[in-house]
Amino acid sequence: MSRVYNFSAGPAVLPEEVLKEAADEMLDYRGTGMSVMEMSHRSKAFETIINEAEADLRELMNIPDNYKVLFLQGGASQQFAMIPMNLMKNKVADYIVTGQWAKKAAAEAKKYGKVNIIASSEDKTFSYIPDCSDLPVSEDADYVYICENNTIYGTKFKKLPNTKGKMLVADVSSCFLSEPVDVTKYGLIYGGVQKNIGPAGVVIAIIREDLITEDVLPGTPTMLTYKTHADADSLYNTPPAYGIYICGKVFKWLKKMGGLSVIKERNEKKAKLLYDFLDQSSLFKGTVVPEDRSLMNVPFVTGDKELDAKFIKEAKEAGLENLKGHRSVGGMRASIYNAMPYEGVEALVAFMKKFEKENQ
């Protein structure tokens, strides 16, 4: 069986050479006589794995020394609660709702304090990013929250909101490491790794040290306190060790490719190929306003549900997998993360052209 082009939104495509390397090391990791999957998280070998992973991530993202890197569990969804539990000191936070995940995060935060939705694009099915240059930021807000790239709807903040001096918290799950980022603009930046970095089960949080305190909301569980994990260097309990090991390999792959500016150029080239086709197609159309389009997730439709279903079925037969849109919106979606090769997008566009000819 040959490998397919996997356009899944997550868990998603990983670099083939990373998978091959992991396969080679599966039974015997570097002479230890065991798999990383079997090794103690307190062992010298694993300590090296997690320390190198952190060092490589710091280098890739240029993370300043006053930020901690935490490898956590519970996925991005657990952060929806962990953030207010740790950061909502005044019990007020401002949320910008540009999709399903920001909406869920805001709903969760309401359990812990007052949540103000200071901007939203729900009026047009989240097909754009609202103007965030002059928002009604609350004077007493502890932070302003965004989901930077919206996996379901295919939108991306090209410019961060003006938070008027308030701390910015961002979920970057689906654009993590897809382009250079200025970490100093955020108090906390986090994401699940299963889209662009590794297997499901790890979430990486990069948090400014002054925000890591014992002063959390009463009743916050030990495991949901950032300080617990920061003080123990992400080894308070058994971490998702194998997942972290794969993430580390992906960081090395990204460094080898030339780092995040090179990756961004590659991603722009892939996205341009697909968007250019969508813009001139007589059958398919993109669903996002051009200026807010994501480089990672590209939703599109034919306007006919039956035709959409036919397209997804025939694409699968042609080795183009997981093109079905999210169940909440329908249509199609191609997720073209870092590890998706240019040839994969070429194959998709060629198939779309053929399908368009046959179904006009």
Solvent accessible surface area in square Angstrom, and as a share of the most:
residue,aa,sasa,rsa
1,M,220,0.98
2,S,94,0.60
3,R,141,0.51
4,V,53,0.31
5,Y,72,0.27
6,N,37,0.19
7,F,1,0.00
8,S,17,0.11
9,A,15,0.12
10,G,29,0.28
11,P,87,0.55
12,A,14,0.11
13,V,18,0.10
14,L,27,0.14
15,P,7,0.05
16,E,84,0.38
17,E,76,0.34
18,V,5,0.03
19,L,60,0.30
20,K,124,0.53
21,E,81,0.36
22,A,7,0.06
23,A,68,0.53
24,D,122,0.63
25,E,25,0.11
26,M,72,0.32
27,L,154,0.76
28,D,67,0.35
29,Y,16,0.06
30,R,154,0.56
31,G,68,0.65
32,T,53,0.31
33,G,60,0.57
34,M,81,0.36
35,S,6,0.04
36,V,1,0.01
37,M,117,0.52
38,E,119,0.53
39,M,16,0.07
40,S,62,0.40
41,H,32,0.14
42,R,143,0.52
43,S,33,0.21
44,K,157,0.66
45,A,25,0.20
46,F,0,0.00
47,E,68,0.31
48,T,70,0.41
49,I,14,0.07
50,I,8,0.04
51,N,85,0.43
52,E,69,0.31
53,A,1,0.01
54,E,50,0.23
55,A,56,0.43
56,D,10,0.05
57,L,0,0.00
58,R,54,0.20
59,E,112,0.50
60,L,22,0.11
61,M,5,0.02
62,N,126,0.64
63,I,11,0.06
64,P,37,0.23
65,D,131,0.68
66,N,74,0.38
67,Y,4,0.01
68,K,62,0.26
69,V,7,0.04
70,L,1,0.01
71,F,5,0.02
72,L,7,0.03
73,Q,68,0.30
74,G,42,0.41
75,G,22,0.21
76,A,18,0.14
77,S,64,0.41
78,Q,67,0.30
79,Q,0,0.00
80,F,11,0.05
81,A,12,0.09
82,M,2,0.01
83,I,1,0.00
84,P,0,0.00
85,M,21,0.10
86,N,4,0.02
87,L,6,0.03
88,M,1,0.00
89,K,89,0.38
90,N,88,0.45
91,K,97,0.41
92,V,14,0.08
93,A,0,0.00
94,D,0,0.00
95,Y,1,0.01
96,I,0,0.00
97,V,6,0.04
98,T,0,0.00
99,G,1,0.01
100,Q,48,0.21
101,W,78,0.27
102,A,0,0.00
103,K,92,0.39
104,K,93,0.39
105,A,1,0.00
106,A,3,0.02
107,A,58,0.45
108,E,45,0.20
109,A,0,0.00
110,K,116,0.49
111,K,142,0.60
112,Y,50,0.19
113,G,22,0.21
114,K,124,0.53
115,V,19,0.11
116,N,31,0.16
117,I,79,0.40
118,I,19,0.10
119,A,16,0.12
120,S,43,0.28
121,S,0,0.00
122,E,80,0.36
123,D,111,0.57
124,K,130,0.55
125,T,92,0.53
126,F,7,0.03
127,S,24,0.16
128,Y,47,0.18
129,I,22,0.11
130,P,17,0.11
131,D,112,0.58
132,C,13,0.08
133,S,60,0.39
134,D,111,0.58
135,L,9,0.04
136,P,96,0.61
137,V,23,0.13
138,S,22,0.14
139,E,164,0.74
140,D,75,0.39
141,A,3,0.03
142,D,21,0.11
143,Y,0,0.00
144,V,0,0.00
145,Y,1,0.00
146,I,0,0.00
147,C,6,0.03
148,E,13,0.06
149,N,3,0.01
150,N,3,0.02
151,T,7,0.04
152,I,4,0.02
153,Y,19,0.07
154,G,0,0.00
155,T,0,0.00
156,K,17,0.07
157,F,4,0.02
158,K,120,0.51
159,K,164,0.69
160,L,47,0.23
161,P,10,0.06
162,N,70,0.36
163,T,17,0.10
164,K,100,0.43
165,G,83,0.80
166,K,54,0.23
167,M,30,0.13
168,L,8,0.04
169,V,0,0.00
170,A,0,0.00
171,D,5,0.02
172,V,7,0.04
173,S,12,0.08
174,S,1,0.01
175,C,11,0.06
176,F,2,0.01
177,L,6,0.03
178,S,2,0.01
179,E,37,0.17
180,P,70,0.44
181,V,41,0.24
182,D,68,0.35
183,V,3,0.02
184,T,83,0.48
185,K,124,0.52
186,Y,5,0.02
187,G,0,0.00
188,L,0,0.00
189,I,1,0.01
190,Y,0,0.00
191,G,0,0.00
192,G,0,0.00
193,V,0,0.00
194,Q,42,0.18
195,K,27,0.11
196,N,7,0.04
197,I,0,0.00
198,G,3,0.03
199,P,42,0.26
200,A,61,0.47
201,G,39,0.38
202,V,1,0.01
203,V,0,0.00
204,I,0,0.00
205,A,0,0.00
206,I,0,0.00
207,I,0,0.00
208,R,64,0.23
209,E,76,0.34
210,D,91,0.47
211,L,25,0.12
212,I,23,0.12
213,T,48,0.28
214,E,138,0.62
215,D,93,0.48
216,V,36,0.20
217,L,21,0.11
218,P,126,0.79
219,G,79,0.76
220,T,20,0.12
221,P,62,0.39
222,T,80,0.47
223,M,73,0.33
224,L,26,0.13
225,T,15,0.09
226,Y,1,0.00
227,K,52,0.22
228,T,21,0.12
229,H,12,0.05
230,A,3,0.02
231,D,100,0.52
232,A,33,0.26
233,D,96,0.50
234,S,6,0.04
235,L,26,0.13
236,Y,99,0.38
237,N,54,0.28
238,T,80,0.47
239,P,8,0.05
240,P,26,0.17
241,A,17,0.13
242,Y,44,0.17
243,G,9,0.09
244,I,0,0.00
245,Y,7,0.03
246,I,8,0.04
247,C,0,0.00
248,G,10,0.09
249,K,17,0.07
250,V,1,0.01
251,F,0,0.00
252,K,90,0.38
253,W,22,0.08
254,L,0,0.00
255,K,72,0.30
256,K,144,0.61
257,M,56,0.25
258,G,45,0.43
259,G,14,0.13
260,L,9,0.04
261,S,67,0.43
262,V,60,0.35
263,I,0,0.00
264,K,64,0.27
265,E,116,0.52
266,R,71,0.26
267,N,1,0.00
268,E,73,0.33
269,K,122,0.52
270,K,3,0.01
271,A,1,0.01
272,K,128,0.54
273,L,49,0.25
274,L,0,0.00
275,Y,21,0.08
276,D,67,0.35
277,F,9,0.04
278,L,5,0.03
279,D,90,0.47
280,Q,120,0.53
281,S,18,0.12
282,S,88,0.57
283,L,23,0.12
284,F,2,0.01
285,K,117,0.50
286,G,22,0.21
287,T,57,0.33
288,V,13,0.07
289,V,52,0.30
290,P,86,0.54
291,E,121,0.54
292,D,18,0.09
293,R,30,0.11
294,S,0,0.00
295,L,37,0.18
296,M,1,0.01
297,N,0,0.00
298,V,0,0.00
299,P,12,0.07
300,F,0,0.00
301,V,33,0.19
302,T,19,0.11
303,G,65,0.63
304,D,67,0.35
305,K,180,0.76
306,E,146,0.65
307,L,33,0.17
308,D,11,0.06
309,A,60,0.46
310,K,86,0.36
311,F,0,0.00
312,I,35,0.18
313,K,129,0.55
314,E,47,0.21
315,A,0,0.00
316,K,117,0.50
317,E,124,0.56
318,A,60,0.46
319,G,21,0.20
320,L,6,0.03
321,E,36,0.16
322,N,79,0.40
323,L,1,0.01
324,K,134,0.57
325,G,7,0.07
326,H,30,0.13
327,R,211,0.77
328,S,57,0.37
329,V,60,0.35
330,G,34,0.32
331,G,14,0.13
332,M,2,0.01
333,R,23,0.09
334,A,0,0.00
335,S,0,0.00
336,I,0,0.00
337,Y,0,0.00
338,N,3,0.02
339,A,14,0.11
340,M,0,0.00
341,P,45,0.28
342,Y,64,0.24
343,E,95,0.43
344,G,0,0.00
345,V,0,0.00
346,E,79,0.35
347,A,34,0.26
348,L,0,0.00
349,V,8,0.05
350,A,59,0.46
351,F,22,0.09
352,M,0,0.00
353,K,104,0.44
354,K,113,0.48
355,F,1,0.01
356,E,27,0.12
357,K,170,0.72
358,E,108,0.48
359,N,28,0.14
360,Q,134,0.59
